[in-house]
Structures are given as structure tokens and as C-alpha cells.
Amino acid sequence: MNKHTVAWLIGIAGCCLFSAARPEQSTVARIVKFRQATMTVQAETFASLTAMVTGKVPYDAKRAQLLADRTVLLAQITSETFPESSRNAPGSNTLPEVWSDRQGFARMMTEYLENTAAVASASRSGTADSLRPAVVAVGKVCRSCHQGYESLP
């Protein structure tokens, strides 16, 4: 695990500990912070993997597999961070469509989970060429979900 990834994971842990230490902060606000922190770590993890499969950095099969496995874990965590209780949470960039189109959002999350699992599976091949299509598929579902369900500041 590189220093950058460790720093992000420590940041998430720090947010969780900081939130737990502040009982006046609502549970909903903690959910939003946790969701945003998880997505930040996922974005950094996936950017590192994408850089490898696009040739921006040298391909390292062992590291690619580690990053791919991490994307699965982070996708699983992310899929659990949209409870109904966070519907109108302050500080959230989530659009109301997450709740008004619950089925569509659930399909998007299912596709996200399936595609990250495909990335992990493809990473076992040991080549950037076999991993690239799975990485592209995850990128597409991420982009589509953010376009349909997130209000960017």
C-alpha cells in the first residue's frame, strides 16, 4: 500500500473518529461525510488503476490486483451509504432523484458493484490489455451515476 493510499484511509478513519467524538453532530451529517470520504478514496484508487491501464504509469500486475480488489470493497461500502435518512442532508450533493427513482438508482449501484467485481476478476489476468475494458465499464457507470444523481457544487 503506498503512502498516498494510506493517507486517504487514515483520513477516512479520522473523519469517523472525529464524527464519533462529536455527539452534537447528527447521524445524518456523519453519513454524508462518510459517503463523501468513501467516494474520495474510491476516486483516488480508481485513478491509480486507470493510470496503469492507460499507460500513464507503468503497469504493475500485483498493484493492479490490489487496487482492483480495493475498488470492490469501496463499491460495497458506497452502496450502503445512501439510507433514506440522508435524503435532505445538509452538505450532500445527492439529487432528490436518488430517492424518487430508487429503482433506477439501485440498478446503477448493482451495475457499479458488478463492474467493480469484473475489474477484480480481470486483474487476475496480469495484463493491462485484459483489464482495460473492465476499467472503462466502471468509469462509464460512475460517470452516468454522477450525472444522474449528483448535483455538483
Secondary structure, 3 states (H helix, E strand, C coil): CCHHHHHHHHHHHHHHHHHHCCCCCCHHHHHHHHHHHHHHHHHHHHHHHHHHHCCCCCCCHHHHHHHHHHHHHHHHHHHCCCCHHHCCCCCCCECCHHHHCHHHHHHHHHHHHHHHHHHHHHHCCCCHHHHHHHHHHHHHHHHHHHHHHECCC
